[in-house]
Amino acid sequence: MAHLYVVPTPIGNLEDITLRAINVLRSVDFILAEDTRTTSHLLRHLGIEKPMYSHHKFNEHATVGRVAESIAAGKDVALVSDAGTPGISDPGFLLVRRCVEEGIEVVTLPGATALIPAVVQSGFPCDRFVFEGFLPQKKGRMKRLQELATEHRTVVLYESPYRVVKCLEQIGETMGEERRVAVVREITKKFEQTVRGTVAECLEHFREHEPKGEFVIVIEGYDAKGAARDDDDAE
């Protein structure tokens, strides 16, 4: 039986791709790419030549049926996004759901994602956390932040460089400027950086230094220090 392989690709450093991912990309019949130009660069680096077809948020509703039919007919297919794991704030969910509904086996490889390195190096508890991805750009944005203000677990957000300052201002409005955050940018890349501190301190930094690159914002859980003290007292 043919498979849909969900293949994570590097988020910056091309050495982060796994040996298994390389073998899968070499073995499949064709590759679905979010942007074929970006994936072509990766494939050239790996010395792989494969047919590629576009699969992105603007056409995925129209293509999932044809792809599922190809797999059902015996074609092994790899799904990749521009960077990281497909389906995590990237196209992929609709195709995976369609394959599951039709009894097609889906094999998801472990690999690169910005989420896990950011939450681990934030210094906040990472045994339990909430991943929100990208917040709504307009409608519902503040409401969601208000709901997250009393979340006791560490909260993880993705954000574009153009909205980092605004996002930190909104976090300050809803959670208080003394809430601690870690703002991580360009994970695995040459200019990787983590700015830690209160919301106010991080705001000051990014007002003075123009935000550039891909960002993950990690927010300390509500009353995390108090909860930690309670745990210590219980011991």
MARFISE-803015 format. One record per residue (C-alpha): residue number from 1; residue in three letters; chain; x, y, z. Coordinates in nm, 4 decimals, decimal comma. Example, Ala and Ser with C-alpha at 12.3 -4.5 7.8 and 13.67 -1.06 7.14 Angstrom:
2
n|res|chain|xx|yy|zz
1|ALA|A|1,2300|-0,4500|0,7800
2|SER|A|1,3670|-0,1060|0,7140
This chain:
235
n|res|chain|xx|yy|zz
1|MET|A|0,0000|0,0000|0,0000
2|ALA|A|0,1230|0,3492|-0,0849
3|HIS|A|0,1671|0,6154|0,1821
4|LEU|A|0,1504|0,9860|0,2457
5|TYR|A|0,4743|1,0863|0,4153
6|VAL|A|0,4706|1,4109|0,6137
7|VAL|A|0,8317|1,5268|0,6025
8|PRO|A|0,9702|1,8104|0,8178
9|THR|A|1,2321|2,0280|0,6508
10|PRO|A|1,4963|2,2537|0,8119
11|ILE|A|1,3796|2,5862|0,9514
12|GLY|A|1,7157|2,7457|0,8747
13|ASN|A|2,0210|2,5256|0,9043
14|LEU|A|2,0085|2,2701|0,6220
15|GLU|A|2,2032|2,0205|0,8358
16|ASP|A|1,8940|1,9747|1,0543
17|ILE|A|1,7228|1,7427|0,8079
18|THR|A|1,7233|1,3784|0,9202
19|LEU|A|1,8728|1,0841|0,7329
20|ARG|A|1,5285|0,9254|0,7275
21|ALA|A|1,3748|1,2368|0,5702
22|ILE|A|1,6398|1,2311|0,2979
23|ASN|A|1,5713|0,8637|0,2255
24|VAL|A|1,1969|0,9253|0,2052
25|LEU|A|1,2400|1,2186|-0,0330
26|ARG|A|1,4583|0,9993|-0,2529
27|SER|A|1,2111|0,7102|-0,2563
28|VAL|A|0,8697|0,8714|-0,3136
29|ASP|A|0,7061|0,9095|-0,6536
30|PHE|A|0,6534|1,2832|-0,6174
31|ILE|A|0,6730|1,5667|-0,3647
32|LEU|A|0,4062|1,8186|-0,2668
33|ALA|A|0,5722|2,1498|-0,1818
34|GLU|A|0,4352|2,4683|-0,0297
35|ASP|A|0,6681|2,6645|-0,2609
36|THR|A|0,8443|2,4571|-0,5276
37|ARG|A|1,1227|2,7164|-0,5561
38|THR|A|1,2110|2,6847|-0,1875
39|THR|A|1,1979|2,3047|-0,1970
40|SER|A|1,4039|2,2980|-0,5195
41|HIS|A|1,6856|2,4685|-0,3301
42|LEU|A|1,6745|2,2007|-0,0605
43|LEU|A|1,6584|1,9152|-0,3103
44|ARG|A|1,9558|2,0507|-0,5035
45|HIS|A|2,1500|2,0704|-0,1779
46|LEU|A|2,0641|1,7045|-0,1121
47|GLY|A|2,1287|1,5923|-0,4704
48|ILE|A|1,7681|1,4732|-0,5172
49|GLU|A|1,5625|1,5041|-0,8346
50|LYS|A|1,1904|1,4385|-0,8038
51|PRO|A|0,8699|1,5651|-0,9662
52|MET|A|0,7162|1,8406|-0,7542
53|TYR|A|0,3705|1,9913|-0,7377
54|SER|A|0,2458|2,2954|-0,5490
55|HIS|A|0,0362|2,2374|-0,2381
56|HIS|A|-0,0307|2,5563|-0,0442
57|LYS|A|-0,3076|2,7323|0,1455
58|PHE|A|-0,4518|2,8840|-0,1713
59|ASN|A|-0,4995|2,5574|-0,3619
60|GLU|A|-0,5090|2,2798|-0,1003
61|HIS|A|-0,8895|2,2561|-0,0985
62|ALA|A|-0,8807|2,1848|-0,4709
63|THR|A|-0,5852|1,9433|-0,4712
64|VAL|A|-0,6475|1,7088|-0,1770
65|GLY|A|-0,8854|1,4888|-0,3744
66|ARG|A|-0,6461|1,4362|-0,6662
67|VAL|A|-0,3541|1,3656|-0,4330
68|ALA|A|-0,5548|1,1116|-0,2323
69|GLU|A|-0,6528|0,9404|-0,5574
70|SER|A|-0,2864|0,9208|-0,6635
71|ILE|A|-0,1873|0,7600|-0,3328
72|ALA|A|-0,4794|0,5185|-0,3496
73|ALA|A|-0,3582|0,4237|-0,6997
74|GLY|A|-0,0190|0,3233|-0,5580
75|LYS|A|0,1886|0,6416|-0,5610
76|ASP|A|0,4025|0,7228|-0,2560
77|VAL|A|0,3860|1,0965|-0,1853
78|ALA|A|0,5895|1,3251|0,0402
79|LEU|A|0,4381|1,6461|0,1757
80|VAL|A|0,6771|1,9254|0,2764
81|SER|A|0,6362|2,2895|0,3718
82|ASP|A|0,8871|2,5699|0,3219
83|ALA|A|1,0286|2,5101|0,6693
84|GLY|A|0,9412|2,2916|0,9650
85|THR|A|0,6663|2,0333|0,9991
86|PRO|A|0,3680|2,0493|0,7591
87|GLY|A|0,0404|2,1093|0,9390
88|ILE|A|0,1990|2,3156|1,2176
89|SER|A|0,0964|2,6685|1,1099
90|ASP|A|0,1529|2,5435|0,7526
91|PRO|A|-0,0626|2,3598|0,4953
92|GLY|A|-0,1083|1,9877|0,5549
93|PHE|A|-0,4042|1,9296|0,7832
94|LEU|A|-0,6633|1,9002|0,5046
95|LEU|A|-0,4624|1,6408|0,3120
96|VAL|A|-0,3848|1,4358|0,6226
97|ARG|A|-0,7532|1,4385|0,7211
98|ARG|A|-0,8610|1,3295|0,3727
99|CYS|A|-0,6111|1,0425|0,3700
100|VAL|A|-0,7237|0,9288|0,7161
101|GLU|A|-1,0870|0,9367|0,6048
102|GLU|A|-1,0051|0,7232|0,3018
103|GLY|A|-0,7985|0,4697|0,4937
104|ILE|A|-0,4669|0,5804|0,3422
105|GLU|A|-0,1723|0,5321|0,5758
106|VAL|A|-0,0086|0,8550|0,6895
107|VAL|A|0,3508|0,8406|0,8134
108|THR|A|0,4710|1,1537|0,9929
109|LEU|A|0,8453|1,1866|1,0404
110|PRO|A|0,9888|1,3691|1,3430
111|GLY|A|1,2038|1,6666|1,2643
112|ALA|A|1,2611|2,0387|1,2663
113|THR|A|1,0130|2,2814|1,4179
114|ALA|A|1,0626|2,6225|1,5791
115|LEU|A|0,8193|2,5429|1,8583
116|ILE|A|1,0173|2,2958|2,0700
117|PRO|A|1,3608|2,4691|2,0726
118|ALA|A|1,1952|2,7987|2,1652
119|VAL|A|0,9953|2,6657|2,4600
120|VAL|A|1,2909|2,4650|2,5929
121|GLN|A|1,5405|2,7520|2,5806
122|SER|A|1,2913|3,0047|2,7195
123|GLY|A|1,3724|2,8912|3,0727
124|PHE|A|1,0020|2,8535|3,1535
125|PRO|A|0,8413|2,5196|3,2475
126|CYS|A|0,8077|2,3043|2,9363
127|ASP|A|0,6618|1,9845|3,0820
128|ARG|A|0,3199|2,1282|2,9935
129|PHE|A|0,2568|2,4193|2,7585
130|VAL|A|-0,0032|2,5708|2,5248
131|PHE|A|0,0799|2,6261|2,1581
132|GLU|A|-0,1358|2,8944|1,9970
133|GLY|A|0,0459|2,9332|1,6650
134|PHE|A|-0,0371|3,2660|1,5007
135|LEU|A|-0,3000|3,4710|1,6810
136|PRO|A|-0,5849|3,6184|1,4720
137|GLN|A|-0,4503|3,9267|1,2990
138|LYS|A|-0,7504|4,1442|1,3840
139|LYS|A|-1,0869|4,0136|1,5015
140|GLY|A|-1,0650|3,8064|1,8183
141|ARG|A|-0,6978|3,8787|1,8862
142|MET|A|-0,7360|4,0699|2,2135
143|LYS|A|-1,0102|3,8370|2,3324
144|ARG|A|-0,7805|3,5374|2,2876
145|LEU|A|-0,4968|3,7087|2,4749
146|GLN|A|-0,7366|3,7919|2,7582
147|GLU|A|-0,8347|3,4245|2,7766
148|LEU|A|-0,4679|3,3251|2,7883
149|ALA|A|-0,3880|3,5779|3,0621
150|THR|A|-0,4843|3,3315|3,3375
151|GLU|A|-0,3413|3,0226|3,1665
152|HIS|A|-0,1091|2,8547|3,4190
153|ARG|A|0,0892|2,6677|3,1546
154|THR|A|0,3625|2,8265|2,9438
155|VAL|A|0,2117|2,9834|2,6292
156|VAL|A|0,3849|2,9743|2,2900
157|LEU|A|0,2998|3,2024|1,9960
158|TYR|A|0,4344|3,2478|1,6447
159|GLU|A|0,4584|3,6066|1,5202
160|SER|A|0,5791|3,7972|1,2157
161|PRO|A|0,8538|4,0589|1,2566
162|TYR|A|0,6062|4,3300|1,1534
163|ARG|A|0,3797|4,2613|1,4517
164|VAL|A|0,6274|4,1705|1,7264
165|VAL|A|0,6181|4,5100|1,8972
166|LYS|A|0,2397|4,5334|1,8670
167|CYS|A|0,2030|4,1794|2,0004
168|LEU|A|0,4197|4,2566|2,3033
169|GLU|A|0,2174|4,5724|2,3661
170|GLN|A|-0,1032|4,3680|2,3588
171|ILE|A|0,0460|4,1052|2,5901
172|GLY|A|0,1339|4,3886|2,8271
173|GLU|A|-0,2222|4,5244|2,8103
174|THR|A|-0,3842|4,1889|2,8832
175|MET|A|-0,1293|4,0177|3,1090
176|GLY|A|0,0659|4,3057|3,2602
177|GLU|A|0,4047|4,4440|3,1626
178|GLU|A|0,5735|4,2534|3,4459
179|ARG|A|0,4826|3,9143|3,2934
180|ARG|A|0,8026|3,7426|3,1839
181|VAL|A|0,8531|3,6443|2,8211
182|ALA|A|1,1234|3,5020|2,5979
183|VAL|A|1,1300|3,6315|2,2413
184|VAL|A|1,3231|3,3935|2,0173
185|ARG|A|1,4119|3,4779|1,6597
186|GLU|A|1,5850|3,3081|1,3677
187|ILE|A|1,6110|2,9671|1,5367
188|THR|A|1,8993|2,7573|1,3932
189|LYS|A|2,0113|3,0464|1,1725
190|LYS|A|2,3254|3,2637|1,1844
191|PHE|A|2,1629|3,5474|1,3789
192|GLU|A|1,9621|3,3372|1,6237
193|GLN|A|1,8789|3,5355|1,9362
194|THR|A|1,6741|3,4986|2,2529
195|VAL|A|1,5653|3,8116|2,4403
196|ARG|A|1,4387|3,7316|2,7903
197|GLY|A|1,2827|3,9577|3,0499
198|THR|A|0,9579|4,1237|3,1411
199|VAL|A|0,7220|4,2359|2,8664
200|ALA|A|0,8335|4,5935|2,9349
201|GLU|A|1,2017|4,5036|2,9019
202|CYS|A|1,1511|4,3131|2,5782
203|LEU|A|0,9394|4,5944|2,4390
204|GLU|A|1,2173|4,8402|2,5096
205|HIS|A|1,4650|4,6156|2,3278
206|PHE|A|1,2574|4,5720|2,0130
207|ARG|A|1,1602|4,9367|1,9981
208|GLU|A|1,5314|5,0127|1,9837
209|HIS|A|1,6259|4,7189|1,7571
210|GLU|A|1,4064|4,6606|1,4527
211|PRO|A|1,2604|4,3076|1,4634
212|LYS|A|1,3904|4,0945|1,1766
213|GLY|A|1,3414|3,7260|1,0951
214|GLU|A|1,1018|3,4594|1,2172
215|PHE|A|0,9775|3,4944|1,5772
216|VAL|A|0,8488|3,2713|1,8549
217|ILE|A|0,7160|3,4414|2,1690
218|VAL|A|0,7104|3,2295|2,4841
219|ILE|A|0,5043|3,3631|2,7761
220|GLU|A|0,5437|3,2568|3,1366
221|GLY|A|0,2304|3,0953|3,2772
222|TYR|A|0,0019|3,2872|3,5096
223|ASP|A|0,1354|3,2895|3,8684
224|ALA|A|0,4129|3,0494|3,7630
225|LYS|A|0,6406|3,1672|4,0448
226|GLY|A|0,3690|3,1197|4,3027
227|ALA|A|0,2933|2,7738|4,1716
228|ALA|A|0,6590|2,6849|4,1905
229|ARG|A|0,6726|2,7985|4,5541
230|ASP|A|0,3679|2,5898|4,6364
231|ASP|A|0,5378|2,2826|4,4845
232|ASP|A|0,8508|2,3474|4,6915
233|ASP|A|0,6428|2,3817|5,0102
234|ALA|A|0,4654|2,0535|4,9346
235|GLU|A|0,8009|1,8727|4,9244
